[in-house]
Amino acid sequence: VPSPQVGEPTYAKKLTSQDFRLNLTRPAVELERVVRLGRAFTTDGGRRLVILEATVVDGHHGLPGQLEGTTLGTGAGGPELVLVKPEGSRAMPAADWARGRRETGQVLGIEA
């Protein structure tokens, strides 16, 4: 049964592109929610890396931004990257992208 809204309406601010930048010191669950919005990104060697799909891996401990296989270190837990889109490329499975990375020691989210 419909009922009228009670109280004053609230308004949300317009989201900007920086709202979709992943803060890798935050918990993995929070980052996965941003990924589900559809435009989440971080950087890899100064180039934008759009995260299209990720799942949360419990119990993962790694430094924020450190990539182990396809699992990314964060503040708590770790999102496992499933589908990514590197700047200037097509969307691809994260495992293929990780195998082809040139900057193997580079931490994600840090500008070059």
Phi and psi in degrees as a GROMACS rama.xvg file:
@    title "Ramachandran Plot"
@    xaxis  label "Phi"
@    yaxis  label "Psi"
@TYPE xy
-65.5078  145.946  PRO-2
-137.572  146.905  SER-3
-69.3381  151.778  PRO-4
-68.0387  139.562  GLN-5
-105.704  136.096  VAL-6
93.406  -177.443  GLY-7
-79.438  144.407  GLU-8
-69.8228  152.365  PRO-9
-116.374  151.434  THR-10
-123.078  140.625  TYR-11
-98.451  146.031  ALA-12
-71.0687  153.71  LYS-13
-67.6483  135.314  LYS-14
-77.4058  136.258  LEU-15
-106.122  173.225  THR-16
-63.9075  -31.9406  SER-17
-68.6467  -20.9696  GLN-18
-68.684  -19.081  ASP-19
-96.3977  -3.31994  PHE-20
-72.8976  127.673  ARG-21
-76.1881  124.936  LEU-22
-91.0306  101.842  ASN-23
-72.4656  0.614916  LEU-24
-89.8437  -6.74997  THR-25
-83.3441  161.665  ARG-26
-63.43  150.792  PRO-27
-59.7447  -36.1106  ALA-28
-62.2738  -41.4993  VAL-29
-66.0431  -42.133  GLU-30
-65.0389  -38.2158  LEU-31
-63.8872  -33.6167  GLU-32
-66.2924  -39.1924  ARG-33
-65.8755  -40.0308  VAL-34
-60.5182  -39.8644  VAL-35
-64.1238  -20.4328  ARG-36
-69.235  -24.549  LEU-37
109.808  -12.4388  GLY-38
-129.023  25.2824  ARG-39
-66.6377  142.35  ALA-40
-150.035  162.447  PHE-41
-141.608  -171.077  THR-42
-121.948  151.569  THR-43
-134.789  105.016  ASP-44
64.292  33.8731  GLY-45
85.4474  -4.52938  GLY-46
-106.68  144.389  ARG-47
-69.8637  136.183  ARG-48
-125.214  110.055  LEU-49
-84.4877  129.012  VAL-50
-96.8961  110.743  ILE-51
-89.3236  -30.2536  LEU-52
-152.611  137.663  GLU-53
-151.87  154.582  ALA-54
-126.007  155.655  THR-55
-89.3431  132.738  VAL-56
-108.994  115.274  VAL-57
-74.4597  146.588  ASP-58
79.4975  3.22671  GLY-59
-77.9764  131.495  HIS-60
-123.927  116.659  HIS-61
-153.844  162.726  GLY-62
-68.804  143.059  LEU-63
-54.6329  125.135  PRO-64
91.4146  -11.8883  GLY-65
-78.7668  129.525  GLN-66
-101.166  124.635  LEU-67
-119.358  100.193  GLU-68
70.418  -113.469  GLY-69
-115.728  9.40744  THR-70
-97.9315  130.02  THR-71
-100.361  132.094  LEU-72
-72.6266  137.832  GLY-73
-140.319  -168.719  THR-74
-65.2811  -35.8272  GLY-75
-155.065  124.817  ALA-76
77.7313  -164.58  GLY-77
-158.295  129.401  GLY-78
-80.9997  131.981  PRO-79
-91.1603  120.712  GLU-80
-72.5432  131.857  LEU-81
-109.653  -48.1295  VAL-82
-136.371  127.127  LEU-83
-131.296  161.532  VAL-84
-134.51  99.2984  LYS-85
-67.0295  151.557  PRO-86
-57.9123  127.662  GLU-87
83.0403  6.05896  GLY-88
-128.096  174.818  SER-89
-84.9263  165.067  ARG-90
-63.7785  141.75  ALA-91
-150.471  158.948  MET-92
-59.2168  139.877  PRO-93
-60.9874  -32.6404  ALA-94
-63.224  -40.7805  ALA-95
-66.3314  -43.0642  ASP-96
-61.7426  -44.5649  TRP-97
-63.9539  -37.8605  ALA-98
-66.7782  -30.3741  ARG-99
-94.6711  2.35637  GLY-100
-63.7636  137.38  ARG-101
-87.6643  -36.2803  ARG-102
-89.7733  73.4677  GLU-103
-65.9069  -30.6149  THR-104
-92.0255  -6.56492  GLY-105
-70.9277  139.496  GLN-106
-89.6377  133.431  VAL-107
-70.1813  150.688  LEU-108
85.6424  -1.61348  GLY-109
-107.686  128.402  ILE-110
-70.6637  145.592  GLU-111
